[in-house]
Amino acid sequence: MDRRQCDSSAERFEAYLNEISSVLGHAARIGPLKDYCSGLLLPVERKSVEPMAAVTAPERVAAQHQSLLHFVGAGGWSDDRVLAKVRELVLPQIERHGAVEAWIIDGEPE
């Protein structure tokens, strides 16, 4: 992937998270959402808040760990609103070449 594609991907990811942020209900949830989603995409062995905190905020791991735990466990947003926003953003992209006929979900290789 060349630099333009990386920039474009980063910009699209940022725009996507900004759209999701619009339904979180409070501005203080935006930073943790972005950190959590970024952590899910980073190459860490375990996708739990502890290793994600270490890579998303290495200068303040303990505080980031607490922030991510609070975001995930007691975030206070509406799951229905977030899922509806995700569906609104993602489904048109999935169906841009035609209706979905089947979902194939493949686990990690053994």
DRENPA-3360 file (N, C-alpha, C; in nm, 2 decimals, always signed):
BEGIN
1 = MDRRQCDS = +0.08/-0.12/+0.00/+0.00/+0.00/+0.00/+0.09/+0.12/+0.00 ~ +0.06/+0.22/-0.09/+0.15/+0.34/-0.09/+0.09/+0.44/+0.01 ~ +0.17/+0.55/+0.03/+0.14/+0.65/+0.13/+0.00/+0.71/+0.11 ~ -0.03/+0.74/-0.02/-0.17/+0.80/-0.04/-0.28/+0.71/+0.01 ~ -0.26/+0.58/-0.01/-0.37/+0.48/+0.03/-0.37/+0.48/+0.19 ~ -0.26/+0.48/+0.25/-0.25/+0.48/+0.40/-0.32/+0.61/+0.45 ~ -0.29/+0.73/+0.39/-0.35/+0.85/+0.43/-0.50/+0.84/+0.41 ~ -0.54/+0.79/+0.30/-0.68/+0.78/+0.27/-0.75/+0.68/+0.37;
9 = SAERFEAY = -0.69/+0.57/+0.40/-0.75/+0.48/+0.50/-0.76/+0.54/+0.63 ~ -0.65/+0.61/+0.67/-0.66/+0.68/+0.80/-0.76/+0.79/+0.81 ~ -0.78/+0.86/+0.70/-0.88/+0.96/+0.69/-1.02/+0.90/+0.69 ~ -1.04/+0.79/+0.62/-1.17/+0.72/+0.62/-1.20/+0.67/+0.76 ~ -1.10/+0.61/+0.83/-1.12/+0.56/+0.96/-1.16/+0.67/+1.06 ~ -1.09/+0.78/+1.05/-1.12/+0.90/+1.13/-1.26/+0.94/+1.11 ~ -1.30/+0.95/+0.98/-1.44/+1.00/+0.95/-1.54/+0.90/+1.00 ~ -1.51/+0.77/+0.99/-1.60/+0.67/+1.04/-1.62/+0.68/+1.19;
17 = LNEISSVL = -1.51/+0.70/+1.26/-1.52/+0.71/+1.41/-1.59/+0.84/+1.44 ~ -1.57/+0.95/+1.37/-1.64/+1.07/+1.39/-1.79/+1.05/+1.38 ~ -1.83/+0.98/+1.28/-1.98/+0.95/+1.26/-2.03/+0.87/+1.38 ~ -1.96/+0.76/+1.42/-2.00/+0.68/+1.53/-2.01/+0.77/+1.66 ~ -1.91/+0.86/+1.67/-1.91/+0.95/+1.79/-2.04/+1.03/+1.80 ~ -2.10/+1.06/+1.69/-2.22/+1.15/+1.69/-2.33/+1.09/+1.77 ~ -2.33/+0.96/+1.79/-2.45/+0.90/+1.87/-2.41/+0.85/+2.01 ~ -2.29/+0.89/+2.05/-2.24/+0.84/+2.19/-2.31/+0.92/+2.30;
25 = GHAARIGP = -2.36/+1.04/+2.27/-2.43/+1.11/+2.38/-2.35/+1.20/+2.46 ~ -2.22/+1.19/+2.46/-2.14/+1.28/+2.54/-2.00/+1.30/+2.48 ~ -1.95/+1.42/+2.47/-1.82/+1.44/+2.41/-1.70/+1.37/+2.48 ~ -1.71/+1.34/+2.61/-1.60/+1.28/+2.68/-1.59/+1.13/+2.63 ~ -1.68/+1.08/+2.56/-1.67/+0.94/+2.51/-1.59/+0.92/+2.38 ~ -1.57/+1.03/+2.32/-1.51/+1.03/+2.18/-1.37/+0.98/+2.19 ~ -1.29/+1.03/+2.27/-1.15/+0.99/+2.28/-1.13/+0.84/+2.31 ~ -1.20/+0.79/+2.42/-1.19/+0.65/+2.45/-1.24/+0.56/+2.33;
33 = LKDYCSGL = -1.35/+0.61/+2.26/-1.40/+0.53/+2.15/-1.29/+0.52/+2.04 ~ -1.22/+0.63/+2.01/-1.12/+0.63/+1.91/-1.00/+0.54/+1.95 ~ -0.96/+0.55/+2.08/-0.85/+0.47/+2.13/-0.88/+0.32/+2.13 ~ -1.01/+0.29/+2.17/-1.05/+0.15/+2.18/-1.05/+0.09/+2.04 ~ -1.11/+0.16/+1.94/-1.12/+0.11/+1.81/-0.98/+0.10/+1.74 ~ -0.90/+0.20/+1.77/-0.76/+0.19/+1.72/-0.69/+0.07/+1.78 ~ -0.70/+0.05/+1.91/-0.64/-0.06/+1.97/-0.68/-0.19/+1.92 ~ -0.81/-0.21/+1.87/-0.86/-0.33/+1.81/-0.79/-0.36/+1.68;
41 = LLPVERKS = -0.74/-0.25/+1.61/-0.68/-0.27/+1.48/-0.53/-0.29/+1.49 ~ -0.47/-0.25/+1.61/-0.32/-0.26/+1.62/-0.27/-0.40/+1.64 ~ -0.15/-0.43/+1.60/-0.10/-0.56/+1.60/-0.05/-0.60/+1.75 ~ -0.15/-0.62/+1.83/-0.12/-0.67/+1.97/-0.18/-0.81/+1.98 ~ -0.11/-0.89/+2.06/-0.15/-1.03/+2.07/-0.29/-1.05/+2.13 ~ -0.31/-0.98/+2.24/-0.45/-0.99/+2.30/-0.52/-0.86/+2.28 ~ -0.65/-0.87/+2.25/-0.73/-0.75/+2.22/-0.81/-0.72/+2.35 ~ -0.74/-0.71/+2.46/-0.81/-0.67/+2.58/-0.75/-0.53/+2.62;
49 = VEPMAAVT = -0.82/-0.46/+2.72/-0.78/-0.32/+2.74/-0.64/-0.30/+2.79 ~ -0.59/-0.40/+2.86/-0.45/-0.38/+2.92/-0.34/-0.37/+2.81 ~ -0.33/-0.46/+2.72/-0.23/-0.44/+2.61/-0.27/-0.33/+2.52 ~ -0.40/-0.30/+2.50/-0.44/-0.19/+2.41/-0.40/-0.06/+2.47 ~ -0.41/-0.05/+2.60/-0.37/+0.07/+2.67/-0.22/+0.10/+2.66 ~ -0.14/-0.01/+2.66/+0.00/+0.00/+2.65/+0.05/+0.06/+2.51 ~ -0.03/+0.02/+2.41/+0.01/+0.07/+2.28/-0.06/+0.20/+2.24 ~ -0.17/+0.23/+2.29/-0.24/+0.35/+2.25/-0.20/+0.47/+2.34;
57 = APERVAAQ = -0.14/+0.45/+2.46/-0.09/+0.56/+2.54/+0.02/+0.51/+2.63 ~ +0.14/+0.48/+2.56/+0.25/+0.42/+2.64/+0.30/+0.51/+2.75 ~ +0.28/+0.64/+2.74/+0.33/+0.73/+2.84/+0.24/+0.74/+2.97 ~ +0.12/+0.68/+2.96/+0.02/+0.69/+3.07/-0.06/+0.56/+3.07 ~ +0.00/+0.45/+3.08/-0.07/+0.32/+3.06/-0.18/+0.30/+3.17 ~ -0.15/+0.33/+3.29/-0.25/+0.30/+3.40/-0.37/+0.39/+3.38 ~ -0.36/+0.51/+3.35/-0.47/+0.60/+3.32/-0.55/+0.56/+3.20 ~ -0.48/+0.52/+3.09/-0.55/+0.47/+2.97/-0.62/+0.34/+3.00;
65 = HQSLLHFV = -0.56/+0.25/+3.07/-0.62/+0.13/+3.11/-0.76/+0.15/+3.18 ~ -0.76/+0.24/+3.27/-0.88/+0.28/+3.35/-0.98/+0.34/+3.25 ~ -0.93/+0.43/+3.16/-1.02/+0.50/+3.07/-1.09/+0.40/+2.98 ~ -1.01/+0.30/+2.93/-1.07/+0.20/+2.84/-1.17/+0.11/+2.91 ~ -1.13/+0.07/+3.03/-1.22/-0.01/+3.11/-1.35/+0.06/+3.14 ~ -1.35/+0.18/+3.17/-1.47/+0.26/+3.20/-1.55/+0.27/+3.07 ~ -1.48/+0.30/+2.96/-1.55/+0.31/+2.83/-1.63/+0.18/+2.79 ~ -1.56/+0.07/+2.81/-1.62/-0.06/+2.77/-1.73/-0.10/+2.87;
73 = GAGGWSDD = -1.70/-0.09/+3.00/-1.78/-0.14/+3.10/-1.90/-0.05/+3.15 ~ -1.88/+0.08/+3.14/-1.98/+0.17/+3.20/-1.99/+0.29/+3.11 ~ -1.98/+0.27/+2.98/-1.98/+0.38/+2.88/-2.10/+0.47/+2.88 ~ -2.22/+0.41/+2.91/-2.34/+0.49/+2.91/-2.40/+0.52/+2.78 ~ -2.35/+0.48/+2.67/-2.41/+0.51/+2.54/-2.52/+0.41/+2.51 ~ -2.60/+0.43/+2.41/-2.70/+0.34/+2.37/-2.65/+0.24/+2.27 ~ -2.65/+0.12/+2.30/-2.60/+0.01/+2.21/-2.69/+0.02/+2.08 ~ -2.82/+0.04/+2.09/-2.90/+0.04/+1.98/-2.87/+0.16/+1.88;
81 = RVLAKVRE = -2.84/+0.27/+1.94/-2.80/+0.39/+1.85/-2.67/+0.37/+1.79 ~ -2.57/+0.31/+1.86/-2.44/+0.29/+1.80/-2.45/+0.18/+1.69 ~ -2.52/+0.07/+1.71/-2.54/-0.03/+1.61/-2.62/+0.02/+1.49 ~ -2.72/+0.10/+1.51/-2.79/+0.16/+1.40/-2.70/+0.25/+1.32 ~ -2.62/+0.33/+1.38/-2.52/+0.42/+1.31/-2.42/+0.33/+1.23 ~ -2.37/+0.23/+1.29/-2.28/+0.14/+1.22/-2.35/+0.08/+1.10 ~ -2.47/+0.03/+1.12/-2.55/-0.03/+1.01/-2.57/+0.07/+0.89 ~ -2.60/+0.20/+0.93/-2.62/+0.30/+0.84/-2.50/+0.33/+0.75;
89 = LVLPQIER = -2.38/+0.33/+0.82/-2.26/+0.36/+0.75/-2.20/+0.24/+0.67 ~ -2.22/+0.12/+0.72/-2.15/+0.00/+0.67/-2.23/-0.07/+0.56 ~ -2.36/-0.09/+0.58/-2.44/-0.17/+0.49/-2.44/-0.12/+0.35 ~ -2.45/+0.01/+0.32/-2.44/+0.06/+0.18/-2.30/+0.02/+0.12 ~ -2.20/+0.02/+0.20/-2.07/-0.02/+0.14/-2.06/-0.16/+0.11 ~ -2.12/-0.24/+0.20/-2.12/-0.39/+0.18/-2.21/-0.42/+0.05 ~ -2.32/-0.35/+0.04/-2.41/-0.38/-0.07/-2.39/-0.30/-0.20 ~ -2.28/-0.23/-0.21/-2.26/-0.14/-0.33/-2.25/-0.22/-0.46;
97 = HGAVEAWI = -2.22/-0.35/-0.45/-2.21/-0.44/-0.57/-2.32/-0.53/-0.58 ~ -2.42/-0.51/-0.50/-2.54/-0.60/-0.50/-2.58/-0.64/-0.36 ~ -2.70/-0.70/-0.35/-2.75/-0.74/-0.22/-2.66/-0.86/-0.16 ~ -2.65/-0.86/-0.03/-2.58/-0.97/+0.03/-2.66/-1.10/+0.02 ~ -2.60/-1.20/-0.03/-2.66/-1.33/-0.05/-2.63/-1.43/+0.06 ~ -2.50/-1.42/+0.11/-2.46/-1.51/+0.22/-2.35/-1.44/+0.30 ~ -2.33/-1.47/+0.42/-2.22/-1.42/+0.51/-2.13/-1.54/+0.53 ~ -2.01/-1.53/+0.51/-1.91/-1.63/+0.54/-1.82/-1.58/+0.64;
105 = IDGEPE = -1.82/-1.64/+0.76/-1.73/-1.59/+0.87/-1.63/-1.70/+0.89 ~ -1.50/-1.66/+0.88/-1.39/-1.76/+0.89/-1.31/-1.72/+1.01 ~ -1.29/-1.82/+1.09/-1.20/-1.80/+1.21/-1.06/-1.80/+1.17 ~ -0.97/-1.79/+1.27/-0.83/-1.78/+1.25/-0.78/-1.92/+1.20 ~ -0.68/-1.92/+1.12/-0.63/-2.05/+1.07/-0.57/-2.13/+1.19 ~ -0.59/-2.26/+1.18/-0.54/-2.35/+1.29/-0.40/-2.39/+1.26;
% end
